[in-house]
Amino acid sequence: MDTSEAPHSLPVPRKGQTVNDPGVAQIVAPAPYVRIPLASRITGYTEKAIRRKIAEGVWRVGKEYRKAPDGSVLISIAGYARWVETEKRR
């Protein structure tokens, strides 16, 4: 890969290459909603702790999580971040 033109730029696939070839940069953007197992890995909370926050109403539908059309529980990464940054009311 020739990056001599702009040393700060990422290598891009050349003709005949794919993003899966070695040396080709892959950019991964986070999804706005993730399933509980991935949310657990991202947040550090166990899956059980996440399910408990949902069951106890600590995390609210439409704020920290949503139900997908197929019934799956999806955690909002932005909602989680807002929840973390909210000071606990006493």
PyMOL commands that set and color helices and strands:
alter all, ss='L'
color gray80, all
select helices_A, chain A and resi 36-43+47-55+77-85
alter helices_A, ss='H'
color red, helices_A
select strands_A, chain A and resi 33-35+65-67+73-76
alter strands_A, ss='S'
color yellow, strands_A
deselect
rebuild
show_as cartoon
